[in-house]
Amino acid sequence: MSVTTLPDLNLLPAEALKALVRAQHEQLLSRETEIEHLKLLLAKLQRMQFGRKSEKLTQQIEQLELRLEELQARPAESTSQASPSAATASSVFISTPTKPARRPLPRSSATSNPQT
């Protein structure tokens, strides 16, 4: 974890200060977005937990809870470290059960011969 020092703000031109503020704001927004995403994902997994295959969901819930706790516990970090965490959150894949495909009904002999 590398810590970058803040440059002397008195020596920076106005444009550089504005760019620094924008970068910090974008980092904060992405971090908040990731936290909200994880909270929604946790809520969804907890609702699904009592359905079929709940054993697999328990492990996913625990991993997401740990990730959420990490994000909420640590202070906002540099932009270079915010991007890997966003990639981690977006790489979480939840498989939802799919309905089996229906096959067409077999043609009966009664419908093929209407003169009976």
C-alpha positions as a Python dict, from the first residue, in 0.01 Angstrom:
ca = {
    (1, 'M'): (0, 0, 0),
    (2, 'S'): (182, 311, -116),
    (3, 'V'): (100, 642, 42),
    (4, 'T'): (146, 947, -174),
    (5, 'T'): (219, 1277, -5),
    (6, 'L'): (2, 1577, -74),
    (7, 'P'): (185, 1849, -269),
    (8, 'D'): (216, 2196, -119),
    (9, 'L'): (-121, 2347, -207),
    (10, 'N'): (15, 2701, -179),
    (11, 'L'): (253, 2640, -469),
    (12, 'L'): (5, 2472, -706),
    (13, 'P'): (-171, 2677, -974),
    (14, 'A'): (-550, 2704, -965),
    (15, 'E'): (-599, 2453, -1248),
    (16, 'A'): (-390, 2191, -1069),
    (17, 'L'): (-591, 2246, -749),
    (18, 'K'): (-917, 2206, -942),
    (19, 'A'): (-789, 1885, -1101),
    (20, 'L'): (-688, 1752, -760),
    (21, 'V'): (-1031, 1829, -615),
    (22, 'R'): (-1205, 1665, -913),
    (23, 'A'): (-991, 1352, -880),
    (24, 'Q'): (-1068, 1323, -510),
    (25, 'H'): (-1437, 1377, -573),
    (26, 'E'): (-1447, 1106, -842),
    (27, 'Q'): (-1265, 867, -612),
    (28, 'L'): (-1512, 933, -333),
    (29, 'L'): (-1808, 880, -566),
    (30, 'S'): (-1670, 553, -700),
    (31, 'R'): (-1606, 429, -346),
    (32, 'E'): (-1960, 522, -237),
    (33, 'T'): (-2101, 357, -548),
    (34, 'E'): (-1911, 38, -472),
    (35, 'I'): (-2035, 37, -113),
    (36, 'E'): (-2397, 79, -228),
    (37, 'H'): (-2351, -195, -488),
    (38, 'L'): (-2216, -433, -225),
    (39, 'K'): (-2500, -352, 14),
    (40, 'L'): (-2760, -425, -254),
    (41, 'L'): (-2583, -746, -353),
    (42, 'L'): (-2573, -857, 11),
    (43, 'A'): (-2943, -788, 52),
    (44, 'K'): (-3019, -992, -259),
    (45, 'L'): (-2804, -1283, -146),
    (46, 'Q'): (-2958, -1281, 200),
    (47, 'R'): (-3307, -1300, 47),
    (48, 'M'): (-3193, -1593, -168),
    (49, 'Q'): (-3021, -1765, 123),
    (50, 'F'): (-3322, -1965, 233),
    (51, 'G'): (-3392, -2102, -113),
    (52, 'R'): (-3231, -2389, -295),
    (53, 'K'): (-2853, -2421, -288),
    (54, 'S'): (-2822, -2187, 7),
    (55, 'E'): (-2487, -2338, 109),
    (56, 'K'): (-2310, -2170, -182),
    (57, 'L'): (-2472, -1837, -106),
    (58, 'T'): (-2354, -1838, 254),
    (59, 'Q'): (-1992, -1829, 142),
    (60, 'Q'): (-2060, -1549, -109),
    (61, 'I'): (-2242, -1347, 157),
    (62, 'E'): (-1952, -1382, 399),
    (63, 'Q'): (-1701, -1270, 135),
    (64, 'L'): (-1908, -967, 41),
    (65, 'E'): (-1963, -872, 405),
    (66, 'L'): (-1588, -879, 464),
    (67, 'R'): (-1527, -665, 155),
    (68, 'L'): (-1792, -416, 266),
    (69, 'E'): (-1642, -396, 615),
    (70, 'E'): (-1298, -329, 464),
    (71, 'L'): (-1432, -47, 251),
    (72, 'Q'): (-1624, 115, 532),
    (73, 'A'): (-1341, 80, 786),
    (74, 'R'): (-1055, 231, 591),
    (75, 'P'): (-1037, 595, 491),
    (76, 'A'): (-1055, 695, 126),
    (77, 'E'): (-733, 607, -51),
    (78, 'S'): (-559, 731, -363),
    (79, 'T'): (-727, 693, -701),
    (80, 'S'): (-478, 428, -808),
    (81, 'Q'): (-600, 199, -533),
    (82, 'A'): (-971, 269, -582),
    (83, 'S'): (-980, 115, -929),
    (84, 'P'): (-878, -243, -830),
    (85, 'S'): (-1149, -253, -564),
    (86, 'A'): (-1411, -146, -817),
    (87, 'A'): (-1296, -423, -1047),
    (88, 'T'): (-1328, -673, -763),
    (89, 'A'): (-1683, -570, -687),
    (90, 'S'): (-1790, -584, -1048),
    (91, 'S'): (-1632, -927, -1096),
    (92, 'V'): (-1866, -1090, -842),
    (93, 'F'): (-2096, -1317, -1041),
    (94, 'I'): (-2422, -1448, -911),
    (95, 'S'): (-2582, -1731, -1100),
    (96, 'T'): (-2956, -1732, -1097),
    (97, 'P'): (-3146, -2049, -1164),
    (98, 'T'): (-3295, -2067, -1511),
    (99, 'K'): (-3627, -2219, -1600),
    (100, 'P'): (-3610, -2539, -1800),
    (101, 'A'): (-3703, -2498, -2164),
    (102, 'R'): (-4039, -2643, -2258),
    (103, 'R'): (-4065, -2877, -2548),
    (104, 'P'): (-4366, -2862, -2778),
    (105, 'L'): (-4645, -3109, -2711),
    (106, 'P'): (-4644, -3416, -2933),
    (107, 'R'): (-4902, -3418, -3205),
    (108, 'S'): (-5179, -3656, -3117),
    (109, 'S'): (-5351, -3878, -3369),
    (110, 'A'): (-5690, -3728, -3279),
    (111, 'T'): (-5594, -3380, -3392),
    (112, 'S'): (-5432, -3504, -3713),
    (113, 'N'): (-5749, -3688, -3822),
    (114, 'P'): (-6050, -3460, -3760),
    (115, 'Q'): (-6302, -3695, -3932),
    (116, 'T'): (-6312, -3951, -3651),
}
